[in-house]
Amino acid sequence: MSDRNSDVGGIPIEEVVVEASEAVRKDKQTRTPDSTWVRTFDHFRREWQIYAMLLPTIIWFLVFLYKPMYGLQIAFKDYSIFRGAAGSPWIGFEHFETLFNNDQFIRAVKNTITISFYNLLFGFPAPIILALMFNEVLHATYKRTAQTIVYLPHFISSVIIAGIVITAFSPTVGVINTIMGWFGLDPIYFLTQPEWFRPIFVGTGIWQEAGFGSIVFLAAIAGVNPSLYESAVVDGANRWQMMWKITIPSILPTILIMLIIRIGNVMEVSFELVILLYQPATYETADVVNTWVYRQGLQSGQYDLAAAAGLFNAVVAFTLVMTANTLSRRFSRTSLW
Amino acid sequence: MRKLTIAATLLAGSAITTPAFADGHLRISEEPIELTIQMNHRAYPIYDEEWPVEQVARELTGIHLINDTVGANMRSDENTGRTEALNLMLASGSIPDIVGSSRIRDFVNQFGPEGAFVPLNDLIEEHAPNIAAYYATRPDIEAAVKASDGQMYYIPYLPDGKYGRGYWIRTDWLEALDLEVPQTVEEYENVLRAFKTQDPNGNGLADEVPFFARQWPELIRLVTLWDGRAHGSDTYHDFLIEDGKIDHGYIGEGYRDGIANLARWYEEGLIDAEVFTRGSSARDFLLSENLGGSTHDWFASTSGYNRLSSEIDGFAFEAFLPPASPSGRRIEEHRRILVKPDGWAIGFENEHVVETIKYFDFWFSEEGRRLANFGVEGQQYDMVDGEPIFKQEFLDQGPVNRSLYQVGAQLQGRGYFQDYAYEAQWSNEFALEGIALYDTMPDLLIPDFLGVAFTPEEQAIYDRTWGSIRDYMLERQQGWILGNGDVMEDWDAYIAQLDEMGMQELLVVMQTAYDRQYGG
């Protein structure tokens, strides 16, 4: 590989160029079925290294995402682990009827959407703002230190995060209530008050993930053409104007892509953190679809019902991501596909 | 390779076996039989054939168990940790010859009738004289382990002894404040209030936590002080049985009054402000920090905290009788349940069913029961005047329960009949005094609900209603205690909501199943 001129995927560059121009020329001629096959075969023969690199991902998709889809049928069956997915009798939409006749499931769906909406409203802009702020920091050591500090919580397990939150919000020894005490406020038992659950949960999520999430946006900012800033300086723009007129418009496609992905995950509130933080006293605002599924479906072994709820989740998420993608493509010409 | 291992362990086994065992009368098969076993428990995640107890059992019976555990985990949470391994095992498509686990009853009673486990009624009658003799004396327990088709699918772990949890209080604090041990709920309230306001730990701060609990449902159990009921068995939030009628504590008026009083206590600071989130370390933290005043917890483990007297001057944490309710009744709702949903079962692919049931029966024989309870003679205990007595060096090794697990004794993934004598030998004086005190009141304990097995139709109704009902009851329960709503005002709406969620229908199902199972 030392000779830069010799290799693109193991094929001499000149040959690639020739092949490509030949392909263009052939495309214009009338195709025969035979030639399509030959060309496909040739293509694989020439590019097999690239496909070999793709293979692990394909296998991963097949084993962990496509094969399990076979099991989705248990959402429509009276599933017994012993009889297996194939041996259990079909019962149609009974599990879905059970779900939608259950007030607590409906409440869990509402809670999921509400928490996700808050996450989107407050949690999505946070890493963007953070990235823009880092971009304005000039002192290199200070910048690196600050970045490391905000990245750190991402690498801490949810169990420990929950422990920190429970301690921080404790009514007797918690730092929050201690500070409130200095101002003469009565202590609040935050984690048992339904109205406090969402702010604490969303805030914890921002604290944990905003730093790590900013990396993507920092990378996008780094990719902005420096000559734009140079000419802006010549035109007498200040840093604030450069941020609004150059940085943000330049990273807008990245923002939109991240937003679409985020919308696709609306039904996936990080449920392990909910489980660690909620109590029966806060189910009213805290119980999300996944925690409900965990309690009703997995703890009591109703895998079929849990599968039905999971399928419902997936359908909603799919619809949302399709909608967001279409809207984005129409209005900004940026889209995932 | 395997044969060599067997030979080696047999040799090792015979070296430690006393001559009295060597006559072979417990031998099940002349040719050694190998059986696979699944055994998962938080304290011993897989079966270990090197356990000294197992080596002796193998030598005596000729049955060689080989570990084949799927999904081993050490999680201790009530439901998932225990049944997850069983579900994984079943999902893997093959079932070992023997399956031993805690929380196995509902599992085998659901999948046994589907064909996954071998029905045991006839096998016990023909081949298991010791088990049959036990059931002949306890038909109620025989009824309790049966599935809805009338078959037994597992051999249970049968705990021994009466008392589990009791009420505990800092008696040195009582003395410091010149108070008597409370005998009624009213006196108890006054004592807790004095703990809160009169600074019994003497540090000048009102930081005492009068009542605390490691598991918050123990706080709910205090409704029994106002003639309510909380947990009908040693499973929290369980149904209860009273004169052959199934009921639930959380819909009773005594419960309502109890919750109203507990809400008042909570508001006044008589109950740990963090009772719902402090978790399992509450007892350890609050006692060693000299903050906790009273709790409701296990005799054996709680009495051990009196060792703190070496660090905290005068520290004494002693059991007292359940305070009498306003109507004058004293009850201790918690007890050692007569039969646990733990034990072992025979998988449908087992080719040595008769030998396996004989092997299960071995553990109910005199020698087998002693082995399961005390370990190996000469290693963990010696026979003194015909009684097994633990060796002092064994007792000194640390927590005795853990030491016993490590040699393969007291395994609750095994069906056996516990012998309380094993525990009495290492309970400290405070526990024994507490138990003796409770023994002076013969009517303190009430019958436990031993559970029911459902038909598939009943199971469907239970699955549809119970989860939601339980969630709703717990949500309201915590809310009322924390002051989000008033139980007296909300009560009628609460009952109406429960009925709408199918509470009455569920009670009928439970009653039908109960009558079928216990011949009511």
Contacts between the chains, C-beta under 8 A, distances in Angstrom:
chain1	res1	chain2	res2	distance
A	80	B	111	7.3
A	80	B	114	6.1
A	81	B	87	5.8
A	81	B	90	4.4
A	81	B	91	5.3
A	81	B	111	7.5
A	82	B	90	5.6
A	82	B	111	4.7
A	82	B	114	5.1
A	82	B	115	7.2
A	82	B	116	4.6
A	83	B	114	6.7
A	84	B	93	7.7
A	98	B	464	6.1
A	102	B	468	6.0
A	103	B	468	7.5
A	103	B	501	7.9
A	104	B	468	5.2
A	104	B	471	6.1
A	104	B	472	7.4
A	166	B	277	5.6
A	170	B	274	6.0
A	170	B	277	7.5
A	171	B	273	5.0
A	171	B	274	6.3
A	172	B	273	6.0
A	172	B	274	6.3
A	187	B	273	7.8
A	189	B	273	6.2
A	189	B	274	7.2
A	189	B	482	6.9
A	191	B	276	7.9
A	191	B	277	5.5
A	192	B	276	5.7
A	192	B	277	7.3
A	192	B	478	6.7
A	192	B	482	5.2
A	193	B	482	7.8
A	193	B	484	7.7
A	194	B	484	7.3
A	279	B	276	5.4
A	279	B	277	7.0
A	279	B	478	6.2
A	280	B	471	6.9
A	280	B	474	3.7
A	280	B	475	4.6
A	280	B	477	7.0
A	280	B	478	4.8
A	281	B	276	6.6
A	281	B	475	6.7
A	281	B	478	3.6
A	281	B	479	5.5
A	281	B	482	5.8
A	281	B	484	7.1
A	283	B	471	6.3
A	283	B	475	4.8
A	284	B	475	6.8
A	287	B	471	7.9
A	295	B	467	6.5
A	295	B	471	6.9
A	296	B	467	4.5
A	296	B	468	7.5
A	298	B	80	6.5
A	299	B	79	4.5
A	299	B	80	5.7
A	300	B	79	7.4
A	300	B	463	6.5
A	300	B	466	7.9
A	300	B	467	5.9
A	301	B	83	6.7
A	301	B	87	6.6
A	302	B	463	5.7
A	305	B	463	7.8
